[in-house]
Amino acid sequence: MSGLAATPRSTVPGGCGELAVLRERGRREVFCGLAGIIWLHRKIQDAFFLVVGSRTCAHLMQSAAGVMIFAEPRFGTAIIEERDLAGLADVNAELDRVVTRLLERRSDIRLLFLVGSCPSEVIKLDLSRAAERLDQLQAGRGVRVLSYSGSGLETTFTQGEDACLAALVPELPAEAPDAPPSLLVVGALADVVEDQFSRLFADLGIDSVRFLPARHADEMPPVGPSTRVLMAQPFVSDTVRALEQRGAKRLTAPFPFGAEGTTAWLAAAAEAFNVDPERFRTVTALGQERAKRAMSRYRDQLEGKRIFFFPDSQLEVPLARMLSRELGMRLTEVGTPYLHRQNLAAELALLPADVVLSEGQHVENQLDRCRAQKPDLVVCGLGLANPLEAEGLTTKWSIELVFSPIHGYEQAGDLAEVFARPLMRRARLEV
Amino acid sequence: MQLTVWTYEGPPHIGAMRVATAMEGLHYVLHAPQGDTYADLLFTMIERRSKRPPVSYSTFQARDLGADTAELFQETAREAYERFKPQALLVGSSCTAELIQDDPGGLARALNLPIPVVQLDLPSYQRKEIWGAAETFYQLVRALCAPHAPKPGEPRPAGAAGAKPRCNLLGPTALGFRHRDDVVEITRLLGELGIEVAVTAPLGATPADVARLGEADFNVVLYPETAGQAAGWLKRTFGQPFTTVVPIGYGATRDFINEVAQLAGVDPSPVLSGVRSRLPWYSRSVDSTYLTGKRVFIFADGTHAVAAARIAAEEFGFTVVGLGTYAREFAREVREAAKRYDVEPLITDDYLEVEAKVAEAHPDLVLGTQMERHIAKRLGIPCAVISAPVHVQDFPARYAPQMGFEGANVIFDTWVHPLMMGLEEHLLTMFRKDSEFHDAPSHLGGALPSAAGAETDASLPGSEAVSLNAESAPSSPTSTTLPASLTWVPEAEKELRKIPFFVRGKARRNTERFALERGVSIITVDTLYDAKAHFGR
């Protein structure tokens, strides 16, 4: 066997015990970073995402994203055509024309992202320079133009959000050097979740809390040495690194999934802001209790069940931690497209020592392992879910974990239900 | 560079995947970066297939560029052969791989696999999905059938005496609009005529089956979009004639029967005399009187658009007010048809242009694709889907062909139901004040614009399920921009709301147009009825 067939395997020492990591390189079955546009365009309400790419990119956006959104979305594709490939100067002129037409049509747009794709990267179209040029051209209209890459050559699925947020960081206003400490929560959350967290932080006495991305282009948070960064999503590592370069300090915490994860996440902030432990207990007690009560409803269905994760969103490790510790599920393989040891340090420490982590993917080999394991529940992408169901496995397609509010105390029960539902369904069907 | 929000067709390699996925025993090795694997979910989620498409992607990444992408492709091809043991291999590039100019055909041939390897050159920056499907099927047919071709000038061997005439069914693919059921219906129809189907391809065929295509007496081209080119080559190479009528609609099915009967040398009259479709009777029934002259806008792939226009005009008594296609390859056919119905043909792949034309035409019914379903919903017009691209709900569990006599029945139901819903909505709206109908449930889902609420003519809330994610439809305001010079007096506004919602937008636009044209700035109840008298209906 050679090359793809022989996957290099290595065991890397874990943070707590020896966590075996199976590093895989081969055929993947994941979305590219362009897919992040689907939730980002809803989150930043006056932004437009213009993919500079091929017909494939446009097709991906509407197929993968749900053709059903029948209002005109705030994203589109500038499709590169044969004549654009003839000369690069021409492409830039074309891009200017397309952007001008777009902004004339959509006067509500305040922030325009030029989003790089595989083809634009291969033809070395410099979108950052194009963005600078267009930014100057469009300054009169009050439109900022930025760029990032969502290409499948560079990014998988949720990494597109990281690239987008990282592109915002240099644009963020500077926080005054003598400003009191402020908290910056990084990673797009549903508005309702943001509001829940805001109330909790306020109850803890942490007043200055901001979110990246903000809901509007002109509300993006300031950053500086007094900024404390709390990651809400495990995949925003480039963004956090860029924030650190602007002086911000990163707080290490598990991610806010389940009662335990949410409490630990809030605790990291509370500690950084010197919140009195008694106050912390008082403020979080009700939420913890509600989350545990909501989750307990699903514990019977999930306890002891074996779960297998295909890599999709980088949410796999925190979710596996939550499922194993709070719902009693048994982890077989936990796949992640990319394992960021520093960001996940607190999570990895909480995983059972015998878990198999896999990073990257060779989808055929992973399918073989999955079939051999015969797990009770498989978490996978949309391309694999129905074929696995047809083979008799029970699946939870991972996309819901990215599109639904799953963070925090009030969503803990919903999150458990996401995993319990396929099992309940299978138990219920008699045909 | 073309700015697009929605697109009717994917890139050409998606067309190739539709052919590969339709077949058995074939594997497609696609040189592509990881993101291109999204295409799998078209088949597993939208078409709800239970198997993964038989496609292996080479999944190259940035770090592979300029180093070993070619080697990566070869490894993928070798591994795919070893794992799946296909009878034949398709190899090609997606848009990104096309730019890095590896040569999948040469690379695969260098592996010396013991099976036929068919190289696909699908120029992504010029061509689209339908062309890609046609080209893939053509290349496959050529590669697999050529070894069995008779020498030039050699006549077709005569069939055995007394043997049934045999034909192939060409064109059905994966992700096609009702292809699965059309094949069943047409196979049965041909059976009634005493004609045997030798091979159906690509849907359900193996490469070995495709290699036998030349043995049949003639070809039935079900979908000229995908099979036209291959049928032409088979005619030149094997002397097989092929059908030109697509049996969609009652009249077209009868024409088709006559055409195949002639090609097969059988008598069509027993089949033609048996009454098999309810469409002619349903169209004549008194209930259908309200269909008379309903103005219908048609936009689809070439074949379905042309067929729908004929059905609409001849079999429903509709008036065709718009006819178009996104498939430029079929522009000629659609232009010719448009001439017959005296409408301006609309050949475009820009859905915004289609939307503008639909709004301008004020049709009673839109027959189109998934895109037109969006457009019609925005404009509050009933709609039926007649062509790809489609949505998961257009792959129904029940038997629902479009072709043949049963297809005509299905089409009758599919087109009439949205209009009936319109009629019922009308009644619900009329009786809304009646206590019995208070808060009457609506067929259209979502909330009807309430009489008291601010109503805009393009904001019917849609409740259609968002397909692949849990988001709800965004509530972007789509209020019409009232010319600054126009004002509706409250009484006129109130009167307007009494008009059924599905013609209300049209009434509003007509009234405003009427007012503007006459320099009237205050719209009163009289203006409303003056305009109604002027425009009719």
HADDOCK unambig.tbl for C-alpha pairs under 7 A between the chains (distance, minus, plus):
assign (segid A and resid 3 and name CA) (segid B and resid 75 and name CA) 6.85 0.50 0.50
assign (segid A and resid 4 and name CA) (segid B and resid 75 and name CA) 6.54 0.50 0.50
assign (segid A and resid 27 and name CA) (segid B and resid 57 and name CA) 6.27 0.50 0.50
assign (segid A and resid 27 and name CA) (segid B and resid 58 and name CA) 6.12 0.50 0.50
assign (segid A and resid 27 and name CA) (segid B and resid 59 and name CA) 5.41 0.50 0.50
assign (segid A and resid 28 and name CA) (segid B and resid 34 and name CA) 5.82 0.50 0.50
assign (segid A and resid 28 and name CA) (segid B and resid 59 and name CA) 6.27 0.50 0.50
assign (segid A and resid 29 and name CA) (segid B and resid 34 and name CA) 6.75 0.50 0.50
assign (segid A and resid 29 and name CA) (segid B and resid 37 and name CA) 5.67 0.50 0.50
assign (segid A and resid 30 and name CA) (segid B and resid 34 and name CA) 6.56 0.50 0.50
assign (segid A and resid 30 and name CA) (segid B and resid 35 and name CA) 6.25 0.50 0.50
assign (segid A and resid 30 and name CA) (segid B and resid 37 and name CA) 6.59 0.50 0.50
assign (segid A and resid 31 and name CA) (segid B and resid 35 and name CA) 4.90 0.50 0.50
assign (segid A and resid 31 and name CA) (segid B and resid 38 and name CA) 5.96 0.50 0.50
assign (segid A and resid 32 and name CA) (segid B and resid 34 and name CA) 6.78 0.50 0.50
assign (segid A and resid 32 and name CA) (segid B and resid 35 and name CA) 4.25 0.50 0.50
assign (segid A and resid 54 and name CA) (segid B and resid 95 and name CA) 6.93 0.50 0.50
assign (segid A and resid 55 and name CA) (segid B and resid 10 and name CA) 6.24 0.50 0.50
assign (segid A and resid 55 and name CA) (segid B and resid 11 and name CA) 5.51 0.50 0.50
assign (segid A and resid 56 and name CA) (segid B and resid 10 and name CA) 6.14 0.50 0.50
assign (segid A and resid 56 and name CA) (segid B and resid 11 and name CA) 5.44 0.50 0.50
assign (segid A and resid 58 and name CA) (segid B and resid 7 and name CA) 6.97 0.50 0.50
assign (segid A and resid 59 and name CA) (segid B and resid 7 and name CA) 6.74 0.50 0.50
assign (segid A and resid 59 and name CA) (segid B and resid 10 and name CA) 5.32 0.50 0.50
assign (segid A and resid 60 and name CA) (segid B and resid 38 and name CA) 6.52 0.50 0.50
assign (segid A and resid 62 and name CA) (segid B and resid 6 and name CA) 6.68 0.50 0.50
assign (segid A and resid 64 and name CA) (segid B and resid 38 and name CA) 6.70 0.50 0.50
assign (segid A and resid 65 and name CA) (segid B and resid 468 and name CA) 6.66 0.50 0.50
assign (segid A and resid 66 and name CA) (segid B and resid 466 and name CA) 6.26 0.50 0.50
assign (segid A and resid 66 and name CA) (segid B and resid 467 and name CA) 4.98 0.50 0.50
assign (segid A and resid 66 and name CA) (segid B and resid 468 and name CA) 5.08 0.50 0.50
assign (segid A and resid 66 and name CA) (segid B and resid 469 and name CA) 6.64 0.50 0.50
assign (segid A and resid 67 and name CA) (segid B and resid 467 and name CA) 6.81 0.50 0.50
assign (segid A and resid 68 and name CA) (segid B and resid 466 and name CA) 5.10 0.50 0.50
assign (segid A and resid 68 and name CA) (segid B and resid 467 and name CA) 5.85 0.50 0.50
assign (segid A and resid 69 and name CA) (segid B and resid 466 and name CA) 6.53 0.50 0.50
assign (segid A and resid 69 and name CA) (segid B and resid 473 and name CA) 5.42 0.50 0.50
assign (segid A and resid 70 and name CA) (segid B and resid 374 and name CA) 5.10 0.50 0.50
assign (segid A and resid 70 and name CA) (segid B and resid 473 and name CA) 6.92 0.50 0.50
assign (segid A and resid 71 and name CA) (segid B and resid 474 and name CA) 6.62 0.50 0.50
assign (segid A and resid 71 and name CA) (segid B and resid 476 and name CA) 6.80 0.50 0.50
assign (segid A and resid 75 and name CA) (segid B and resid 5 and name CA) 6.76 0.50 0.50
assign (segid A and resid 76 and name CA) (segid B and resid 4 and name CA) 5.64 0.50 0.50
assign (segid A and resid 76 and name CA) (segid B and resid 5 and name CA) 4.37 0.50 0.50
assign (segid A and resid 77 and name CA) (segid B and resid 3 and name CA) 5.78 0.50 0.50
assign (segid A and resid 77 and name CA) (segid B and resid 4 and name CA) 5.29 0.50 0.50
assign (segid A and resid 77 and name CA) (segid B and resid 5 and name CA) 6.26 0.50 0.50
assign (segid A and resid 78 and name CA) (segid B and resid 1 and name CA) 5.83 0.50 0.50
assign (segid A and resid 78 and name CA) (segid B and resid 2 and name CA) 5.38 0.50 0.50
assign (segid A and resid 78 and name CA) (segid B and resid 3 and name CA) 4.49 0.50 0.50
assign (segid A and resid 78 and name CA) (segid B and resid 4 and name CA) 6.36 0.50 0.50
assign (segid A and resid 79 and name CA) (segid B and resid 1 and name CA) 5.23 0.50 0.50
assign (segid A and resid 79 and name CA) (segid B and resid 2 and name CA) 4.99 0.50 0.50
assign (segid A and resid 79 and name CA) (segid B and resid 3 and name CA) 6.28 0.50 0.50
assign (segid A and resid 80 and name CA) (segid B and resid 1 and name CA) 4.99 0.50 0.50
assign (segid A and resid 80 and name CA) (segid B and resid 125 and name CA) 6.85 0.50 0.50
assign (segid A and resid 81 and name CA) (segid B and resid 1 and name CA) 5.69 0.50 0.50
assign (segid A and resid 81 and name CA) (segid B and resid 125 and name CA) 4.77 0.50 0.50
assign (segid A and resid 81 and name CA) (segid B and resid 126 and name CA) 6.52 0.50 0.50
assign (segid A and resid 82 and name CA) (segid B and resid 125 and name CA) 4.95 0.50 0.50
assign (segid A and resid 82 and name CA) (segid B and resid 126 and name CA) 5.89 0.50 0.50
assign (segid A and resid 84 and name CA) (segid B and resid 1 and name CA) 6.66 0.50 0.50
assign (segid A and resid 94 and name CA) (segid B and resid 1 and name CA) 5.92 0.50 0.50
assign (segid A and resid 98 and name CA) (segid B and resid 3 and name CA) 6.21 0.50 0.50
assign (segid A and resid 118 and name CA) (segid B and resid 96 and name CA) 6.03 0.50 0.50
assign (segid A and resid 119 and name CA) (segid B and resid 96 and name CA) 4.98 0.50 0.50
assign (segid A and resid 122 and name CA) (segid B and resid 99 and name CA) 6.96 0.50 0.50
assign (segid A and resid 152 and name CA) (segid B and resid 33 and name CA) 5.97 0.50 0.50
assign (segid A and resid 152 and name CA) (segid B and resid 34 and name CA) 5.58 0.50 0.50
assign (segid A and resid 152 and name CA) (segid B and resid 35 and name CA) 4.84 0.50 0.50
assign (segid A and resid 153 and name CA) (segid B and resid 33 and name CA) 6.11 0.50 0.50
assign (segid A and resid 153 and name CA) (segid B and resid 60 and name CA) 6.98 0.50 0.50
assign (segid A and resid 153 and name CA) (segid B and resid 61 and name CA) 4.28 0.50 0.50
assign (segid A and resid 153 and name CA) (segid B and resid 62 and name CA) 4.69 0.50 0.50
assign (segid A and resid 154 and name CA) (segid B and resid 61 and name CA) 6.68 0.50 0.50
assign (segid A and resid 154 and name CA) (segid B and resid 62 and name CA) 5.98 0.50 0.50
assign (segid A and resid 382 and name CA) (segid B and resid 41 and name CA) 5.63 0.50 0.50
assign (segid A and resid 382 and name CA) (segid B and resid 45 and name CA) 6.69 0.50 0.50
assign (segid A and resid 383 and name CA) (segid B and resid 40 and name CA) 5.04 0.50 0.50
assign (segid A and resid 383 and name CA) (segid B and resid 41 and name CA) 4.27 0.50 0.50
assign (segid A and resid 383 and name CA) (segid B and resid 44 and name CA) 5.80 0.50 0.50
assign (segid A and resid 384 and name CA) (segid B and resid 52 and name CA) 6.94 0.50 0.50
assign (segid A and resid 386 and name CA) (segid B and resid 44 and name CA) 5.92 0.50 0.50
assign (segid A and resid 386 and name CA) (segid B and resid 50 and name CA) 5.59 0.50 0.50
assign (segid A and resid 387 and name CA) (segid B and resid 50 and name CA) 4.68 0.50 0.50
assign (segid A and resid 387 and name CA) (segid B and resid 51 and name CA) 4.72 0.50 0.50
assign (segid A and resid 387 and name CA) (segid B and resid 52 and name CA) 5.93 0.50 0.50
assign (segid A and resid 390 and name CA) (segid B and resid 50 and name CA) 5.56 0.50 0.50
assign (segid A and resid 400 and name CA) (segid B and resid 469 and name CA) 6.30 0.50 0.50
assign (segid A and resid 400 and name CA) (segid B and resid 470 and name CA) 6.75 0.50 0.50
assign (segid A and resid 403 and name CA) (segid B and resid 469 and name CA) 6.28 0.50 0.50
assign (segid A and resid 403 and name CA) (segid B and resid 470 and name CA) 6.17 0.50 0.50
assign (segid A and resid 404 and name CA) (segid B and resid 470 and name CA) 6.29 0.50 0.50
